[in-house]
């Protein structure tokens, strides 16, 4: 499995708009086992995205999906910074298929 954790900061007052964009784009991504968007509790302009994928190849392939490409275009103008905090190798998780965990 492949995982990543990122922090996105938006221009002031646009966080809920970006959350909506991400919700639309992430609905049907083949190979995505978990995609969690969370509001930062101490910064009203930041969100955290935690992803788990079957493989890095499935993650990379998602970037070619029309819904994801559209989200990138729509989100680009309101995202002021993106920090990839960590790349991970998930080994277990509540809700993850047992066949994918070790």
C-alpha positions, -999 to 999 in steps of 0.1 A, spaced: 0 0 0 9 36 -4 -1 65 18 4 102 21 -5 130 45 -6 166 32 -16 200 46 -32 225 23 -37 261 32 -62 282 13 -67 319 9 -87 333 38 -123 323 39 -122 296 11 -116 264 31 -151 251 28 -150 257 -10 -118 236 -13 -134 208 9 -163 207 -15 -140 205 -45 -121 176 -29 -153 158 -20 -165 159 -56 -131 148 -72 -124 120 -48 -157 102 -51 -146 75 -76 -109 69 -77 -99 34 -86 -74 20 -61 -82 45 -34 -88 27 -1 -92 58 21 -93 95 15 -99 117 46 -102 154 45 -101 171 79 -102 208 90 -71 219 109 -83 227 145 -59 256 150 -59 273 115 -92 282 99 -76 283 65 -59 248 65 -70 213 59 -53 179 62 -56 152 35 -47 116 45 -48 91 17 -43 53 14 -40 36 -20 -35 1 -32 -2 12 -47 17 43 -58 7 34 -94 -30 37 -85 -23 71 -69 -4 84 -99 -31 71 -123 -57 91 -103 -40 123 -114 -52 116 -150 -89 112 -141 -110 141 -155 -125 147 -120 -91 151 -104 -77 172 -132 -107 195 -129 -102 197 -91 -66 207 -96 -76 235 -120 -104 247 -96 -84 245 -65 -52 260 -78 -65 296 -75 -75 292 -38 -47 271 -25 -19 293 -11 4 264 0 6 226 -1 30 207 22 34 169 17 41 161 53 47 124 49 47 95 25 37 63 43 34 26 39 2 17 56 1 -18 72 -32 -18 90 -63 3 94 -99 2 106 -120 -1 75 -92 -11 52 -97 -44 34 -80 -73 52 -65 -85 19 -45 -52 17 -32 -51 53 -2 -69 67 
